[in-house]
Amino acid sequence: MSQIFKQEWLAQLVDIATEAGDAIMAIYAKDDLGVVTKADDSPVTAADLASHRVIVERLAQLTPNIPVMSEESTDIDWQQRRHWQSYWLIDPLDGTKEFIKRNGEFTVNIAFIEGDRAIAGVVYAPVLDKCFYGELSSGAWLKHAGDQIKLPKADSNNSRIPRIVGSRSHASPGLEAYLQEIGEYEIKSVGSSLKFCLLAEGKAEIYPRLGLTSEWDTAAAQAVLESAGGRVLQYDTNIRLNYNQKSDILNPYFIAYAPHWELAEK
């Protein structure tokens, strides 16, 4: 599908994410996480910055001519960015609040964007020892405890009652209204982009995000989910969630669906 992305890069991205995860865990083990507050009142830690440095350095070695956009380097002017045909989009530590809470539900996210689409991505959860990765033309996998598992796994939802995943740290007022429309459901709370990954694993059916996210929050996990056969659609239009199409980096509201869940069933 991609004219630029090389299949051999996927394994190298897993290595880069793992190295970044090691940098995060070195700080996770300390008493002082180095937490400061950014201009938008969101927290950032020494681990965010350490992971950022690892990923940017390694991607520069892998693809020196492909630009990188990171949550920790957002000062790239739209007039420059709008001309990019492809680029790396990373969140060095997705789920900083989960990291600070030390609940393990945080990830390293690395995505490759071509045109307006996230076509490949890696989502690595170092505490959980889970690495989800995929590319649209070849599929998606989970690497866990030395095993490599093709995604999606077998559907274990025999009841057909949808299992909904939501944010552990970012409650959304719009979610309650959406859930009322669903009818009967089960709900799970989990942090970071692991919500997408539960869908790719076949452990949940729907992830409604009726609140603000940024493009680096979603790109890698969307690539994994779509590589497994799932969908991520804008809430109001049912158009695929896309990238680098406007000057700001905020996503519209969206609904993500597992590979085994039909839209007609929502």
N, C-alpha and C positions, 0 to 999 in steps of 0.2 A: 504493500500500500504506500509506503513512504518512498520518496525518491532520494532521501538524504540519510535517514536513520539506518545504521548497519546492525544486523542481527547480533554480531559479536559484542556490540556495546552493552547489551542487556546484562550479560554476566559481569562485565566490568562495572556497571552501575550498582549491581548487588555488592560487589567488593567495596566500592566507594561508600555506599550507604552503611555498610558494616563498619568501615573505618571511622566514619563520622559517629556512628553509634558508640564505638569504643571511646571516642573523645568525650561524648556526653556522659557515659557511665563513669569515667574517671572523676568527673565533677559531681555526679549523682552520689558518689560514695562519700563526699565531704560533708561536713556540718554546714559550711557556708556555701550556698549555691550561687552567690554573686548576683542577687536579684536587684535590678534597678527598674525604674519606670520610664517608658518612652514618652514622647510628646503626646501620643494619643491615649495615654493612661494605661496602655497595655504593658504587662511585665516582660522583661527580657533578662536572661541569665547568662552567666559566663559560659554555660553549655551551648546556648544558642549560637554564640559567637565562635566558640571552638569548632562546632560542627560546620558552621558557615565557612570558616577558613579551610577546613579539610576538603569540603566539596568543591569550592571554587578553585582551589589549587589543583585538585585532581582532574576536574573537568577541563581546565586550561591545558593540561597535559594531553588529555584524550582528544579534545577537539578545539585547538587554539583559535580557530576562525569562527566558532559559533558563540554568540553572546550568551551571558548568564544573567538572569534576574532572580534575586533572592529577597526574602522578606527583610533580611538585614542589609540590603543595599538597594533601596527603593528610589534613589535619586536619578533615575534614568528618564530623560525628557521624552514625552510622548512623540514629539516630532522626530526623534531618533528611533524610538521603539516601533512606531507604526510602519516602518519600512522593513522590519525584520521578517524574513520568510520562514526562519526557524530559530529556535533558541531553547536554552535550558531554563526551566522555571522550578525553583527550589524553595522549600520551607525547611530550614536546617533542623528545627525542633518544633514540630506541630503538636500542640497541646502543652504549651508552657505552663499553664495553670495546673495541669495534671502532673507535670514534672515537679512543680513546687509542692504539690500535695503528696508526692512520692507514691502515687497509686499505680505507676507502671504504664498508664494508658497514654503514652506519647510516642511519636514516630519521627523518623527522618523521611522526608518526601523529596523525590527527584523526578521531574517530568521532562519529557521532550515534546516541545510544541512545534508543529509544522502547519503553516497556514493559520487557521483558527482552531485547530484541534489538538488535544493532548493524545498523542499516538503511542507513547510508551511511558512507563512509569515504574518506580520502585517505592514501596512503603515498608520501612523497617522499624519494628518495635523491639528495641534491644532488651528491655526487661523481660518481655514475653518470649524472646528468641524466635520471633516470627518475621519472615521477610516475604512480602507479597510483591510480585513483579509480573509485568506483562507487556505485550506489544500487539497492536490491533490485528496484524496479519498472521501472527503465530500463536496467540493464546496467552493464558495467564497461569501462574503457578504460585504455590505456597511452599517456602522452604522452612522447615521446622524440625528441630532436634535431629538434624542430619538427614531427614527425609525430604524429598521433593514431590509435591502433590499437585497434579493437574487440577485446575479450577475450571468450572465450578465442581464442587463435590456433589455427591448424590443428594437430592432434595429429601430432607428428613421431616418436612412439614406435611404430615398426613391429614391434619385437621382442616387445612386450607384457611384457617384463621390467620390473617396476616400478622407477622411479627414485625413490629415497628421499632426502629432504632432512633434514638434522640441524643442530644448533647448532654453530657454530664455537668458541664459548667456554663452553658449558654442557653438558658430556657428562653423559648420564643412565645410571645402572646398568640401569634397566629397558629401555632401548633395545636392548641386546644380546639380551635374551631375546625381545623382540618381533621382531627381525630374524631370529632363528633360526626363528620360526614362518613367516616370509614365504617362505623357500626362496631361490631365485635372485633377486638384485636388484643394482642399481647404487646407489651412495651418493654424495651431494654434500653438502659442508659449506658453509654460508653463514651470515652473521650477521643479527641483527635480524629484523624481520617480513618481510624479503625472501624468507624461506622460503615463506610463504603465496603471495607474488607469483610465485614460480617455478611454483607449481601453477596459478595463474590464467593464466599465460603459456603453459601447455602444455609447460613444460620439465622437469617432474617430476610424479609421480603421488601420492605419499603423504608427509605430514609427521607423523610420530608424536612427540608431545611428552609423554614420560613423566617429567616433572620439573616443578618449580614455575615458574609464570608468574603475573603479575598481570593484572587485567582490562585495564589500559591497554596492556599488551604486545600484546594480540591483537585488540582490538575493531576498529580501522580496517582491518587486513588481512583479518580475517574478513569484514567487510562487502564488501570488494573481491572476495574469493574467492567468496562466496555470490552476489554480484551477477553474477559470471561463470558461475554454475551449479555451483560446487563445494559441498562440505559440510565442516563442522567439528563433529565429534561427540564427546561425552564417552566416554572409553575404556571404562568399565564398563557404561554404560547405552545407548550409541548415541543419546542425547538431544542435541539441538543445544546447543552451548556458549552459555550465556546470561549475563546481566549484572544486577547490582544486586539480587540475590535473597538476600543474606546479609550479615552484618555485616563480614566480612573481604573483601578484594578478591583473594584467591588463587583461581586457576582450578583445577578438577580436571584430571587428565590428559586428554588429548584426542588424536584422530587427525583430520588434515585430508586431504581427498581432492580431487584435481583434477576439473574438470568432465567430463573424458572417461573417468574411471576408475570402474568399477562396484564397489560394495561387495562383490559376490559374488566379485570377482577378488582380494580382499586376501589 
